[in-house]
Amino acid sequence: MADRPQIKTTIPILASLNLDESSTFYARLGFIQTGRWEGEYLTVARDQVEIHFWLCPDRKISENTACYIWVDDAAALHAEFAVQGIGQMADPVATDYNELEFSVIDPHGNLLRIGSDITSSAA
């Protein structure tokens, strides 16, 4: 099946109740704003990860949205976020599927699940 088009990546598009608040919050997580369409859309990036946001007036949508972010060291990233005083953040947990994971809930209710291979994390 070498003739099939190759899928390269995926980019989550999360709901934002306020694009300025989303930009500010994700900057605290180390993301930089890479694009902005006023009153409509926001893009942020950190390392090889991009997250997009669409302006949405319904909090129920963002509170039922999530994305998974695979990292090289979840414990170290959790420690970095803790220094930033990120409020709604769970402690890292070792899973039965050999990953170390934690979660962050952004100001609009979007869930970020963050994980790494347990052997690469300094749990």
Beta strands, then each sheet from edge to edge (+ up, - down):
strand 1: 13-16
strand 2: 32-37
strand 3: 41-46
strand 4: 49-55
strand 5: 66-70
strand 6: 93-94
strand 7: 99-105
strand 8: 111-117
sheet 1: 1+ 4+ 3- 2+
sheet 2: 5+ 8+ 7- 6+
end
